[in-house]
Amino acid sequence: MKLIFSPVRGNTPLLLSRSGDTLTVNGMALDFSGLPDGATLPATAIDCERIAGDVTRTDGVLTVPLLLPHGPIAPRSTRFPEPLTLTEDGQVDLPDWGELPPESTHAVIDGKPMTKAEYEIWEAAQ
């Protein structure tokens, strides 16, 4: 199973686990075992707000696009995540959600404290 992430700012971290072709997303089990090779399951047919696009199975590999929420102080690896290939069942290790900023700053990006104005300029440039 291959997970493709679309990072989004969110207050609740994502919790994932896998068991075969079933992906449990924040406690909701999504069973993709009925999806045949070469087929696509439209995101609109999946009742899960964390699914970010169509689920496909190509050459036996199930590909699931997911929204990856992160905190206001998320590391670069979370804001620009690599796809994740799952080869085993169990809890999925995800990129770091991040932290809440210290009270004296609005946000910290890549270790640099920013005021609200600096953060807004940085965010607009992303």
Backbone as XML, in Angstrom:
<?xml version="1.0"?>
<chain id="A" units="angstrom">
  <residue number="1" name="MET">
    <atom name="N" x="0.850" y="-1.172" z="0.000"/>
    <atom name="CA" x="0.000" y="0.000" z="0.000"/>
    <atom name="C" x="0.896" y="1.235" z="0.000"/>
  </residue>
  <residue number="2" name="LYS">
    <atom name="N" x="0.529" y="2.184" z="-0.863"/>
    <atom name="CA" x="1.292" y="3.420" z="-0.967"/>
    <atom name="C" x="0.394" y="4.578" z="-0.542"/>
  </residue>
  <residue number="3" name="LEU">
    <atom name="N" x="0.902" y="5.423" z="0.353"/>
    <atom name="CA" x="0.169" y="6.589" z="0.822"/>
    <atom name="C" x="0.793" y="7.838" z="0.223"/>
  </residue>
  <residue number="4" name="ILE">
    <atom name="N" x="-0.054" y="8.683" z="-0.369"/>
    <atom name="CA" x="0.365" y="9.958" z="-0.930"/>
    <atom name="C" x="-0.265" y="11.037" z="-0.059"/>
  </residue>
  <residue number="5" name="PHE">
    <atom name="N" x="0.538" y="11.973" z="0.437"/>
    <atom name="CA" x="0.042" y="12.967" z="1.385"/>
    <atom name="C" x="-0.106" y="14.353" z="0.774"/>
  </residue>
  <residue number="6" name="SER">
    <atom name="N" x="-1.183" y="15.018" z="1.183"/>
    <atom name="CA" x="-1.405" y="16.432" z="0.890"/>
    <atom name="C" x="-1.442" y="17.140" z="2.235"/>
  </residue>
  <residue number="7" name="PRO">
    <atom name="N" x="-0.384" y="17.880" z="2.582"/>
    <atom name="CA" x="-0.343" y="18.526" z="3.895"/>
    <atom name="C" x="-1.341" y="19.670" z="4.002"/>
  </residue>
  <residue number="8" name="VAL">
    <atom name="N" x="-1.973" y="19.770" z="5.154"/>
    <atom name="CA" x="-2.913" y="20.851" z="5.458"/>
    <atom name="C" x="-2.732" y="21.236" z="6.921"/>
  </residue>
  <residue number="9" name="ARG">
    <atom name="N" x="-2.956" y="22.498" z="7.217"/>
    <atom name="CA" x="-2.911" y="22.959" z="8.610"/>
    <atom name="C" x="-4.151" y="22.420" z="9.314"/>
  </residue>
  <residue number="10" name="GLY">
    <atom name="N" x="-3.957" y="21.739" z="10.435"/>
    <atom name="CA" x="-5.073" y="21.168" z="11.180"/>
    <atom name="C" x="-4.738" y="21.016" z="12.643"/>
  </residue>
  <residue number="11" name="ASN">
    <atom name="N" x="-5.761" y="20.993" z="13.474"/>
    <atom name="CA" x="-5.552" y="20.913" z="14.917"/>
    <atom name="C" x="-5.581" y="19.496" z="15.450"/>
  </residue>
  <residue number="12" name="THR">
    <atom name="N" x="-5.909" y="18.512" z="14.612"/>
    <atom name="CA" x="-5.989" y="17.127" z="15.054"/>
    <atom name="C" x="-5.038" y="16.271" z="14.234"/>
  </residue>
  <residue number="13" name="PRO">
    <atom name="N" x="-4.066" y="15.641" z="14.877"/>
    <atom name="CA" x="-3.147" y="14.775" z="14.139"/>
    <atom name="C" x="-3.881" y="13.590" z="13.511"/>
  </residue>
  <residue number="14" name="LEU">
    <atom name="N" x="-3.329" y="13.068" z="12.440"/>
    <atom name="CA" x="-3.859" y="11.912" z="11.750"/>
    <atom name="C" x="-3.341" y="10.646" z="12.426"/>
  </residue>
  <residue number="15" name="LEU">
    <atom name="N" x="-4.237" y="9.684" z="12.625"/>
    <atom name="CA" x="-3.857" y="8.391" z="13.185"/>
    <atom name="C" x="-4.216" y="7.320" z="12.162"/>
  </residue>
  <residue number="16" name="LEU">
    <atom name="N" x="-3.231" y="6.529" z="11.756"/>
    <atom name="CA" x="-3.432" y="5.503" z="10.740"/>
    <atom name="C" x="-2.917" y="4.159" z="11.203"/>
  </residue>
  <residue number="17" name="SER">
    <atom name="N" x="-3.620" y="3.113" z="10.777"/>
    <atom name="CA" x="-3.096" y="1.759" z="10.912"/>
    <atom name="C" x="-3.547" y="0.964" z="9.701"/>
  </residue>
  <residue number="18" name="ARG">
    <atom name="N" x="-2.811" y="-0.084" z="9.412"/>
    <atom name="CA" x="-3.082" y="-0.903" z="8.231"/>
    <atom name="C" x="-3.217" y="-2.355" z="8.635"/>
  </residue>
  <residue number="19" name="SER">
    <atom name="N" x="-4.157" y="-3.034" z="7.991"/>
    <atom name="CA" x="-4.305" y="-4.476" z="8.110"/>
    <atom name="C" x="-4.686" y="-4.988" z="6.728"/>
  </residue>
  <residue number="20" name="GLY">
    <atom name="N" x="-3.709" y="-5.499" z="5.995"/>
    <atom name="CA" x="-3.945" y="-5.937" z="4.621"/>
    <atom name="C" x="-4.358" y="-4.761" z="3.756"/>
  </residue>
  <residue number="21" name="ASP">
    <atom name="N" x="-5.533" y="-4.869" z="3.134"/>
    <atom name="CA" x="-6.048" y="-3.793" z="2.286"/>
    <atom name="C" x="-7.001" y="-2.876" z="3.039"/>
  </residue>
  <residue number="22" name="THR">
    <atom name="N" x="-7.020" y="-2.980" z="4.357"/>
    <atom name="CA" x="-7.861" y="-2.101" z="5.171"/>
    <atom name="C" x="-6.979" y="-1.054" z="5.833"/>
  </residue>
  <residue number="23" name="LEU">
    <atom name="N" x="-7.332" y="0.201" z="5.618"/>
    <atom name="CA" x="-6.638" y="1.324" z="6.233"/>
    <atom name="C" x="-7.588" y="1.940" z="7.251"/>
  </residue>
  <residue number="24" name="THR">
    <atom name="N" x="-7.158" y="2.025" z="8.503"/>
    <atom name="CA" x="-7.981" y="2.641" z="9.533"/>
    <atom name="C" x="-7.495" y="4.068" z="9.721"/>
  </residue>
  <residue number="25" name="VAL">
    <atom name="N" x="-8.408" y="5.013" z="9.460"/>
    <atom name="CA" x="-8.106" y="6.442" z="9.479"/>
    <atom name="C" x="-8.857" y="7.074" z="10.648"/>
  </residue>
  <residue number="26" name="ASN">
    <atom name="N" x="-8.109" y="7.491" z="11.665"/>
    <atom name="CA" x="-8.716" y="8.092" z="12.867"/>
    <atom name="C" x="-9.890" y="7.255" z="13.371"/>
  </residue>
  <residue number="27" name="GLY">
    <atom name="N" x="-9.700" y="5.946" z="13.425"/>
    <atom name="CA" x="-10.702" y="5.040" z="13.970"/>
    <atom name="C" x="-11.714" y="4.512" z="12.959"/>
  </residue>
  <residue number="28" name="MET">
    <atom name="N" x="-11.717" y="5.015" z="11.724"/>
    <atom name="CA" x="-12.663" y="4.573" z="10.694"/>
    <atom name="C" x="-11.954" y="3.597" z="9.757"/>
  </residue>
  <residue number="29" name="ALA">
    <atom name="N" x="-12.451" y="2.342" z="9.715"/>
    <atom name="CA" x="-11.849" y="1.318" z="8.856"/>
    <atom name="C" x="-12.348" y="1.478" z="7.421"/>
  </residue>
  <residue number="30" name="LEU">
    <atom name="N" x="-11.398" y="1.583" z="6.492"/>
    <atom name="CA" x="-11.701" y="1.676" z="5.061"/>
    <atom name="C" x="-11.140" y="0.427" z="4.386"/>
  </residue>
  <residue number="31" name="ASP">
    <atom name="N" x="-12.036" y="-0.460" z="3.957"/>
    <atom name="CA" x="-11.643" y="-1.731" z="3.362"/>
    <atom name="C" x="-11.595" y="-1.588" z="1.844"/>
  </residue>
  <residue number="32" name="PHE">
    <atom name="N" x="-10.400" y="-1.673" z="1.275"/>
    <atom name="CA" x="-10.213" y="-1.539" z="-0.167"/>
    <atom name="C" x="-9.957" y="-2.888" z="-0.832"/>
  </residue>
  <residue number="33" name="SER">
    <atom name="N" x="-10.227" y="-3.986" z="-0.134"/>
    <atom name="CA" x="-9.925" y="-5.316" z="-0.683"/>
    <atom name="C" x="-10.737" y="-5.627" z="-1.935"/>
  </residue>
  <residue number="34" name="GLY">
    <atom name="N" x="-11.899" y="-5.004" z="-2.114"/>
    <atom name="CA" x="-12.724" y="-5.254" z="-3.293"/>
    <atom name="C" x="-12.312" y="-4.487" z="-4.536"/>
  </residue>
  <residue number="35" name="LEU">
    <atom name="N" x="-11.300" y="-3.642" z="-4.433"/>
    <atom name="CA" x="-10.855" y="-2.843" z="-5.579"/>
    <atom name="C" x="-9.912" y="-3.693" z="-6.439"/>
  </residue>
  <residue number="36" name="PRO">
    <atom name="N" x="-10.352" y="-4.065" z="-7.672"/>
    <atom name="CA" x="-9.509" y="-4.922" z="-8.512"/>
    <atom name="C" x="-8.333" y="-4.163" z="-9.127"/>
  </residue>
  <residue number="37" name="ASP">
    <atom name="N" x="-7.360" y="-4.924" z="-9.613"/>
    <atom name="CA" x="-6.189" y="-4.328" z="-10.248"/>
    <atom name="C" x="-6.614" y="-3.521" z="-11.471"/>
  </residue>
  <residue number="38" name="GLY">
    <atom name="N" x="-6.051" y="-2.328" z="-11.602"/>
    <atom name="CA" x="-6.359" y="-1.445" z="-12.715"/>
    <atom name="C" x="-7.577" y="-0.571" z="-12.484"/>
  </residue>
  <residue number="39" name="ALA">
    <atom name="N" x="-8.205" y="-0.703" z="-11.327"/>
    <atom name="CA" x="-9.439" y="0.046" z="-11.050"/>
    <atom name="C" x="-9.156" y="1.298" z="-10.228"/>
  </residue>
  <residue number="40" name="THR">
    <atom name="N" x="-10.139" y="2.221" z="-10.273"/>
    <atom name="CA" x="-10.084" y="3.466" z="-9.515"/>
    <atom name="C" x="-11.364" y="3.609" z="-8.715"/>
  </residue>
  <residue number="41" name="LEU">
    <atom name="N" x="-11.239" y="3.944" z="-7.457"/>
    <atom name="CA" x="-12.380" y="4.250" z="-6.594"/>
    <atom name="C" x="-12.385" y="5.762" z="-6.386"/>
  </residue>
  <residue number="42" name="PRO">
    <atom name="N" x="-13.399" y="6.462" z="-6.918"/>
    <atom name="CA" x="-13.415" y="7.925" z="-6.784"/>
    <atom name="C" x="-13.492" y="8.360" z="-5.324"/>
  </residue>
  <residue number="43" name="ALA">
    <atom name="N" x="-12.819" y="9.443" z="-5.019"/>
    <atom name="CA" x="-12.830" y="9.977" z="-3.651"/>
    <atom name="C" x="-14.247" y="10.287" z="-3.197"/>
  </residue>
  <residue number="44" name="THR">
    <atom name="N" x="-15.105" y="10.683" z="-4.132"/>
    <atom name="CA" x="-16.491" y="11.024" z="-3.781"/>
    <atom name="C" x="-17.282" y="9.807" z="-3.308"/>
  </residue>
  <residue number="45" name="ALA">
    <atom name="N" x="-16.795" y="8.599" z="-3.603"/>
    <atom name="CA" x="-17.475" y="7.374" z="-3.176"/>
    <atom name="C" x="-16.993" y="6.901" z="-1.801"/>
  </residue>
  <residue number="46" name="ILE">
    <atom name="N" x="-16.050" y="7.615" z="-1.222"/>
    <atom name="CA" x="-15.470" y="7.217" z="0.068"/>
    <atom name="C" x="-15.904" y="8.226" z="1.124"/>
  </residue>
  <residue number="47" name="ASP">
    <atom name="N" x="-16.592" y="7.749" z="2.131"/>
    <atom name="CA" x="-17.113" y="8.622" z="3.178"/>
    <atom name="C" x="-16.060" y="8.840" z="4.268"/>
  </residue>
  <residue number="48" name="CYS">
    <atom name="N" x="-15.016" y="9.588" z="3.895"/>
    <atom name="CA" x="-13.949" y="9.887" z="4.848"/>
    <atom name="C" x="-13.338" y="11.225" z="4.466"/>
  </residue>
  <residue number="49" name="GLU">
    <atom name="N" x="-13.385" y="12.183" z="5.381"/>
    <atom name="CA" x="-12.890" y="13.535" z="5.090"/>
    <atom name="C" x="-11.378" y="13.613" z="4.924"/>
  </residue>
  <residue number="50" name="ARG">
    <atom name="N" x="-10.653" y="12.574" z="5.281"/>
    <atom name="CA" x="-9.187" y="12.587" z="5.154"/>
    <atom name="C" x="-8.696" y="12.067" z="3.804"/>
  </residue>
  <residue number="51" name="ILE">
    <atom name="N" x="-9.589" y="11.490" z="2.997"/>
    <atom name="CA" x="-9.199" y="11.021" z="1.666"/>
    <atom name="C" x="-9.063" y="12.235" z="0.756"/>
  </residue>
  <residue number="52" name="ALA">
    <atom name="N" x="-7.901" y="12.358" z="0.099"/>
    <atom name="CA" x="-7.589" y="13.557" z="-0.684"/>
    <atom name="C" x="-7.731" y="13.364" z="-2.189"/>
  </residue>
  <residue number="53" name="GLY">
    <atom name="N" x="-8.118" y="12.185" z="-2.624"/>
    <atom name="CA" x="-8.252" y="11.935" z="-4.052"/>
    <atom name="C" x="-8.690" y="10.509" z="-4.305"/>
  </residue>
  <residue number="54" name="ASP">
    <atom name="N" x="-8.710" y="10.130" z="-5.567"/>
    <atom name="CA" x="-9.146" y="8.788" z="-5.950"/>
    <atom name="C" x="-8.158" y="7.733" z="-5.470"/>
  </residue>
  <residue number="55" name="VAL">
    <atom name="N" x="-8.691" y="6.586" z="-5.035"/>
    <atom name="CA" x="-7.878" y="5.446" z="-4.614"/>
    <atom name="C" x="-7.747" y="4.520" z="-5.822"/>
  </residue>
  <residue number="56" name="THR">
    <atom name="N" x="-6.526" y="4.075" z="-6.087"/>
    <atom name="CA" x="-6.274" y="3.220" z="-7.252"/>
    <atom name="C" x="-5.528" y="1.958" z="-6.839"/>
  </residue>
  <residue number="57" name="ARG">
    <atom name="N" x="-5.637" y="0.948" z="-7.707"/>
    <atom name="CA" x="-4.795" y="-0.251" z="-7.555"/>
    <atom name="C" x="-4.156" y="-0.493" z="-8.920"/>
  </residue>
  <residue number="58" name="THR">
    <atom name="N" x="-2.823" y="-0.389" z="-8.961"/>
    <atom name="CA" x="-2.069" y="-0.574" z="-10.192"/>
    <atom name="C" x="-0.966" y="-1.582" z="-9.940"/>
  </residue>
  <residue number="59" name="ASP">
    <atom name="N" x="-0.917" y="-2.618" z="-10.776"/>
    <atom name="CA" x="0.076" y="-3.695" z="-10.607"/>
    <atom name="C" x="0.047" y="-4.246" z="-9.189"/>
  </residue>
  <residue number="60" name="GLY">
    <atom name="N" x="-1.157" y="-4.347" z="-8.634"/>
    <atom name="CA" x="-1.337" y="-4.918" z="-7.302"/>
    <atom name="C" x="-1.105" y="-3.958" z="-6.151"/>
  </residue>
  <residue number="61" name="VAL">
    <atom name="N" x="-0.633" y="-2.742" z="-6.435"/>
    <atom name="CA" x="-0.323" y="-1.775" z="-5.377"/>
    <atom name="C" x="-1.490" y="-0.809" z="-5.195"/>
  </residue>
  <residue number="62" name="LEU">
    <atom name="N" x="-1.999" y="-0.772" z="-4.006"/>
    <atom name="CA" x="-3.081" y="0.132" z="-3.643"/>
    <atom name="C" x="-2.466" y="1.485" z="-3.304"/>
  </residue>
  <residue number="63" name="THR">
    <atom name="N" x="-2.962" y="2.569" z="-3.947"/>
    <atom name="CA" x="-2.461" y="3.922" z="-3.686"/>
    <atom name="C" x="-3.595" y="4.746" z="-3.108"/>
  </residue>
  <residue number="64" name="VAL">
    <atom name="N" x="-3.344" y="5.299" z="-1.905"/>
    <atom name="CA" x="-4.364" y="6.057" z="-1.185"/>
    <atom name="C" x="-3.844" y="7.469" z="-0.919"/>
  </residue>
  <residue number="65" name="PRO">
    <atom name="N" x="-4.489" y="8.490" z="-1.501"/>
    <atom name="CA" x="-4.113" y="9.879" z="-1.204"/>
    <atom name="C" x="-4.838" y="10.363" z="0.056"/>
  </residue>
  <residue number="66" name="LEU">
    <atom name="N" x="-4.083" y="10.964" z="0.955"/>
    <atom name="CA" x="-4.631" y="11.400" z="2.237"/>
    <atom name="C" x="-4.241" y="12.832" z="2.563"/>
  </residue>
  <residue number="67" name="LEU">
    <atom name="N" x="-5.136" y="13.540" z="3.241"/>
    <atom name="CA" x="-4.794" y="14.840" z="3.824"/>
    <atom name="C" x="-3.957" y="14.575" z="5.064"/>
  </residue>
  <residue number="68" name="LEU">
    <atom name="N" x="-2.843" y="15.271" z="5.188"/>
    <atom name="CA" x="-1.950" y="15.119" z="6.336"/>
    <atom name="C" x="-1.972" y="16.409" z="7.138"/>
  </residue>
  <residue number="69" name="PRO">
    <atom name="N" x="-2.782" y="16.455" z="8.210"/>
    <atom name="CA" x="-2.818" y="17.681" z="9.006"/>
    <atom name="C" x="-1.507" y="17.880" z="9.764"/>
  </residue>
  <residue number="70" name="HIS">
    <atom name="N" x="-1.173" y="19.139" z="9.990"/>
    <atom name="CA" x="0.034" y="19.445" z="10.760"/>
    <atom name="C" x="-0.212" y="20.684" z="11.602"/>
  </residue>
  <residue number="71" name="GLY">
    <atom name="N" x="0.563" y="20.806" z="12.648"/>
    <atom name="CA" x="0.464" y="21.944" z="13.549"/>
    <atom name="C" x="1.147" y="23.173" z="12.980"/>
  </residue>
  <residue number="72" name="PRO">
    <atom name="N" x="1.060" y="24.280" z="13.708"/>
    <atom name="CA" x="1.641" y="25.535" z="13.217"/>
    <atom name="C" x="3.165" y="25.522" z="13.169"/>
  </residue>
  <residue number="73" name="ILE">
    <atom name="N" x="3.784" y="24.628" z="13.895"/>
    <atom name="CA" x="5.244" y="24.515" z="13.849"/>
    <atom name="C" x="5.567" y="23.109" z="13.355"/>
  </residue>
  <residue number="74" name="ALA">
    <atom name="N" x="5.334" y="22.885" z="12.083"/>
    <atom name="CA" x="5.606" y="21.580" z="11.491"/>
    <atom name="C" x="6.940" y="21.622" z="10.766"/>
  </residue>
  <residue number="75" name="PRO">
    <atom name="N" x="7.715" y="20.560" z="10.891"/>
    <atom name="CA" x="8.984" y="20.533" z="10.165"/>
    <atom name="C" x="8.767" y="20.445" z="8.657"/>
  </residue>
  <residue number="76" name="ARG">
    <atom name="N" x="9.781" y="20.787" z="7.927"/>
    <atom name="CA" x="9.720" y="20.768" z="6.461"/>
    <atom name="C" x="9.301" y="19.390" z="5.944"/>
  </residue>
  <residue number="77" name="SER">
    <atom name="N" x="9.765" y="18.333" z="6.578"/>
    <atom name="CA" x="9.439" y="16.971" z="6.133"/>
    <atom name="C" x="7.940" y="16.684" z="6.231"/>
  </residue>
  <residue number="78" name="THR">
    <atom name="N" x="7.231" y="17.406" z="7.079"/>
    <atom name="CA" x="5.784" y="17.255" z="7.199"/>
    <atom name="C" x="5.066" y="18.155" z="6.207"/>
  </residue>
  <residue number="79" name="ARG">
    <atom name="N" x="5.592" y="19.342" z="5.997"/>
    <atom name="CA" x="4.953" y="20.276" z="5.069"/>
    <atom name="C" x="5.177" y="19.877" z="3.614"/>
  </residue>
  <residue number="80" name="PHE">
    <atom name="N" x="6.209" y="19.094" z="3.352"/>
    <atom name="CA" x="6.517" y="18.600" z="2.014"/>
    <atom name="C" x="6.821" y="17.102" z="2.116"/>
  </residue>
  <residue number="81" name="PRO">
    <atom name="N" x="5.802" y="16.297" z="2.450"/>
    <atom name="CA" x="6.035" y="14.881" z="2.741"/>
    <atom name="C" x="6.289" y="14.031" z="1.508"/>
  </residue>
  <residue number="82" name="GLU">
    <atom name="N" x="7.112" y="13.036" z="1.689"/>
    <atom name="CA" x="7.355" y="12.030" z="0.651"/>
    <atom name="C" x="6.245" y="10.981" z="0.734"/>
  </residue>
  <residue number="83" name="PRO">
    <atom name="N" x="5.928" y="10.309" z="-0.385"/>
    <atom name="CA" x="4.986" y="9.187" z="-0.316"/>
    <atom name="C" x="5.532" y="8.117" z="0.633"/>
  </residue>
  <residue number="84" name="LEU">
    <atom name="N" x="4.637" y="7.347" z="1.209"/>
    <atom name="CA" x="5.016" y="6.328" z="2.181"/>
    <atom name="C" x="4.518" y="4.980" z="1.680"/>
  </residue>
  <residue number="85" name="THR">
    <atom name="N" x="5.419" y="4.012" z="1.535"/>
    <atom name="CA" x="5.038" y="2.665" z="1.118"/>
    <atom name="C" x="4.968" y="1.780" z="2.354"/>
  </residue>
  <residue number="86" name="LEU">
    <atom name="N" x="3.796" y="1.185" z="2.565"/>
    <atom name="CA" x="3.586" y="0.302" z="3.718"/>
    <atom name="C" x="3.788" y="-1.140" z="3.281"/>
  </residue>
  <residue number="87" name="THR">
    <atom name="N" x="4.647" y="-1.850" z="3.987"/>
    <atom name="CA" x="4.899" y="-3.253" z="3.669"/>
    <atom name="C" x="4.424" y="-4.181" z="4.780"/>
  </residue>
  <residue number="88" name="GLU">
    <atom name="N" x="4.089" y="-3.599" z="5.935"/>
    <atom name="CA" x="3.652" y="-4.410" z="7.068"/>
    <atom name="C" x="2.361" y="-3.853" z="7.647"/>
  </residue>
  <residue number="89" name="ASP">
    <atom name="N" x="1.625" y="-4.709" z="8.338"/>
    <atom name="CA" x="0.428" y="-4.282" z="9.045"/>
    <atom name="C" x="0.812" y="-3.621" z="10.360"/>
  </residue>
  <residue number="90" name="GLY">
    <atom name="N" x="-0.107" y="-2.818" z="10.893"/>
    <atom name="CA" x="0.114" y="-2.178" z="12.189"/>
    <atom name="C" x="-0.025" y="-0.674" z="12.104"/>
  </residue>
  <residue number="91" name="GLN">
    <atom name="N" x="0.359" y="-0.020" z="13.190"/>
    <atom name="CA" x="0.310" y="1.436" z="13.276"/>
    <atom name="C" x="1.266" y="2.044" z="12.251"/>
  </residue>
  <residue number="92" name="VAL">
    <atom name="N" x="0.826" y="3.118" z="11.593"/>
    <atom name="CA" x="1.636" y="3.772" z="10.568"/>
    <atom name="C" x="2.376" y="4.953" z="11.195"/>
  </residue>
  <residue number="93" name="ASP">
    <atom name="N" x="3.696" y="4.968" z="11.033"/>
    <atom name="CA" x="4.503" y="6.094" z="11.513"/>
    <atom name="C" x="4.401" y="7.221" z="10.499"/>
  </residue>
  <residue number="94" name="LEU">
    <atom name="N" x="3.867" y="8.354" z="10.936"/>
    <atom name="CA" x="3.648" y="9.505" z="10.069"/>
    <atom name="C" x="4.651" y="10.611" z="10.369"/>
  </residue>
  <residue number="95" name="PRO">
    <atom name="N" x="4.815" y="11.539" z="9.423"/>
    <atom name="CA" x="5.667" y="12.697" z="9.707"/>
    <atom name="C" x="5.177" y="13.441" z="10.951"/>
  </residue>
  <residue number="96" name="ASP">
    <atom name="N" x="6.086" y="14.104" z="11.618"/>
    <atom name="CA" x="5.812" y="14.815" z="12.859"/>
    <atom name="C" x="4.716" y="15.868" z="12.671"/>
  </residue>
  <residue number="97" name="TRP">
    <atom name="N" x="3.689" y="15.851" z="13.510"/>
    <atom name="CA" x="2.588" y="16.815" z="13.433"/>
    <atom name="C" x="3.081" y="18.227" z="13.698"/>
  </residue>
  <residue number="98" name="GLY">
    <atom name="N" x="4.059" y="18.374" z="14.544"/>
    <atom name="CA" x="4.578" y="19.695" z="14.905"/>
    <atom name="C" x="4.162" y="20.066" z="16.313"/>
  </residue>
  <residue number="99" name="GLU">
    <atom name="N" x="4.352" y="21.310" z="16.645"/>
    <atom name="CA" x="4.058" y="21.801" z="17.986"/>
    <atom name="C" x="3.288" y="23.103" z="17.896"/>
  </residue>
  <residue number="100" name="LEU">
    <atom name="N" x="2.746" y="23.501" z="19.024"/>
    <atom name="CA" x="2.151" y="24.826" z="19.115"/>
    <atom name="C" x="3.272" y="25.822" z="19.345"/>
  </residue>
  <residue number="101" name="PRO">
    <atom name="N" x="3.182" y="27.025" z="18.779"/>
    <atom name="CA" x="4.267" y="27.996" z="18.933"/>
    <atom name="C" x="4.363" y="28.506" z="20.364"/>
  </residue>
  <residue number="102" name="PRO">
    <atom name="N" x="5.557" y="28.902" z="20.788"/>
    <atom name="CA" x="5.695" y="29.539" z="22.096"/>
    <atom name="C" x="4.852" y="30.816" z="22.134"/>
  </residue>
  <residue number="103" name="GLU">
    <atom name="N" x="4.425" y="31.203" z="23.307"/>
    <atom name="CA" x="3.556" y="32.372" z="23.447"/>
    <atom name="C" x="4.187" y="33.656" z="22.921"/>
  </residue>
  <residue number="104" name="SER">
    <atom name="N" x="5.505" y="33.758" z="22.947"/>
    <atom name="CA" x="6.166" y="34.991" z="22.516"/>
    <atom name="C" x="6.249" y="35.141" z="20.998"/>
  </residue>
  <residue number="105" name="THR">
    <atom name="N" x="5.945" y="34.073" z="20.262"/>
    <atom name="CA" x="5.990" y="34.142" z="18.808"/>
    <atom name="C" x="4.678" y="33.645" z="18.221"/>
  </residue>
  <residue number="106" name="HIS">
    <atom name="N" x="4.440" y="33.985" z="16.976"/>
    <atom name="CA" x="3.236" y="33.502" z="16.294"/>
    <atom name="C" x="3.472" y="32.093" z="15.750"/>
  </residue>
  <residue number="107" name="ALA">
    <atom name="N" x="4.668" y="31.837" z="15.246"/>
    <atom name="CA" x="4.999" y="30.529" z="14.679"/>
    <atom name="C" x="6.508" y="30.384" z="14.621"/>
  </residue>
  <residue number="108" name="VAL">
    <atom name="N" x="6.948" y="29.141" z="14.488"/>
    <atom name="CA" x="8.360" y="28.844" z="14.281"/>
    <atom name="C" x="8.437" y="27.937" z="13.065"/>
  </residue>
  <residue number="109" name="ILE">
    <atom name="N" x="9.149" y="28.384" z="12.040"/>
    <atom name="CA" x="9.301" y="27.603" z="10.818"/>
    <atom name="C" x="10.767" y="27.267" z="10.644"/>
  </residue>
  <residue number="110" name="ASP">
    <atom name="N" x="11.050" y="25.979" z="10.528"/>
    <atom name="CA" x="12.429" y="25.493" z="10.387"/>
    <atom name="C" x="13.338" y="26.099" z="11.455"/>
  </residue>
  <residue number="111" name="GLY">
    <atom name="N" x="12.821" y="26.181" z="12.678"/>
    <atom name="CA" x="13.604" y="26.663" z="13.812"/>
    <atom name="C" x="13.669" y="28.174" z="13.960"/>
  </residue>
  <residue number="112" name="LYS">
    <atom name="N" x="13.025" y="28.935" z="13.061"/>
    <atom name="CA" x="13.086" y="30.395" z="13.122"/>
    <atom name="C" x="11.785" y="30.948" z="13.696"/>
  </residue>
  <residue number="113" name="PRO">
    <atom name="N" x="11.829" y="31.607" z="14.872"/>
    <atom name="CA" x="10.624" y="32.238" z="15.414"/>
    <atom name="C" x="10.176" y="33.379" z="14.508"/>
  </residue>
  <residue number="114" name="MET">
    <atom name="N" x="8.855" y="33.500" z="14.309"/>
    <atom name="CA" x="8.314" y="34.544" z="13.446"/>
    <atom name="C" x="7.178" y="35.278" z="14.144"/>
  </residue>
  <residue number="115" name="THR">
    <atom name="N" x="7.115" y="36.567" z="13.857"/>
    <atom name="CA" x="5.962" y="37.340" z="14.305"/>
    <atom name="C" x="4.791" y="36.967" z="13.402"/>
  </residue>
  <residue number="116" name="LYS">
    <atom name="N" x="3.595" y="37.422" z="13.750"/>
    <atom name="CA" x="2.432" y="37.139" z="12.928"/>
    <atom name="C" x="2.615" y="37.701" z="11.510"/>
  </residue>
  <residue number="117" name="ALA">
    <atom name="N" x="3.136" y="38.918" z="11.404"/>
    <atom name="CA" x="3.351" y="39.538" z="10.094"/>
    <atom name="C" x="4.361" y="38.743" z="9.269"/>
  </residue>
  <residue number="118" name="GLU">
    <atom name="N" x="5.472" y="38.317" z="9.890"/>
    <atom name="CA" x="6.475" y="37.522" z="9.174"/>
    <atom name="C" x="5.876" y="36.190" z="8.712"/>
  </residue>
  <residue number="119" name="TYR">
    <atom name="N" x="5.080" y="35.580" z="9.587"/>
    <atom name="CA" x="4.461" y="34.301" z="9.241"/>
    <atom name="C" x="3.502" y="34.463" z="8.067"/>
  </residue>
  <residue number="120" name="GLU">
    <atom name="N" x="2.710" y="35.527" z="8.051"/>
    <atom name="CA" x="1.762" y="35.748" z="6.961"/>
    <atom name="C" x="2.490" y="35.932" z="5.635"/>
  </residue>
  <residue number="121" name="ILE">
    <atom name="N" x="3.622" y="36.626" z="5.646"/>
    <atom name="CA" x="4.425" y="36.801" z="4.431"/>
    <atom name="C" x="4.979" y="35.441" z="3.993"/>
  </residue>
  <residue number="122" name="TRP">
    <atom name="N" x="5.513" y="34.675" z="4.963"/>
    <atom name="CA" x="6.056" y="33.356" z="4.654"/>
    <atom name="C" x="4.966" y="32.453" z="4.094"/>
  </residue>
  <residue number="123" name="GLU">
    <atom name="N" x="3.803" y="32.428" z="4.720"/>
    <atom name="CA" x="2.704" y="31.562" z="4.293"/>
    <atom name="C" x="2.225" y="31.911" z="2.890"/>
  </residue>
  <residue number="124" name="ALA">
    <atom name="N" x="2.142" y="33.189" z="2.569"/>
    <atom name="CA" x="1.709" y="33.644" z="1.244"/>
    <atom name="C" x="2.696" y="33.201" z="0.161"/>
  </residue>
  <residue number="125" name="ALA">
    <atom name="N" x="3.960" y="33.070" z="0.527"/>
    <atom name="CA" x="4.978" y="32.678" z="-0.436"/>
    <atom name="C" x="5.003" y="31.161" z="-0.687"/>
  </residue>
  <residue number="126" name="GLN">
    <atom name="N" x="4.333" y="30.391" z="0.142"/>
    <atom name="CA" x="4.349" y="28.927" z="-0.001"/>
    <atom name="C" x="3.446" y="28.436" z="-1.093"/>
  </residue>
</chain>
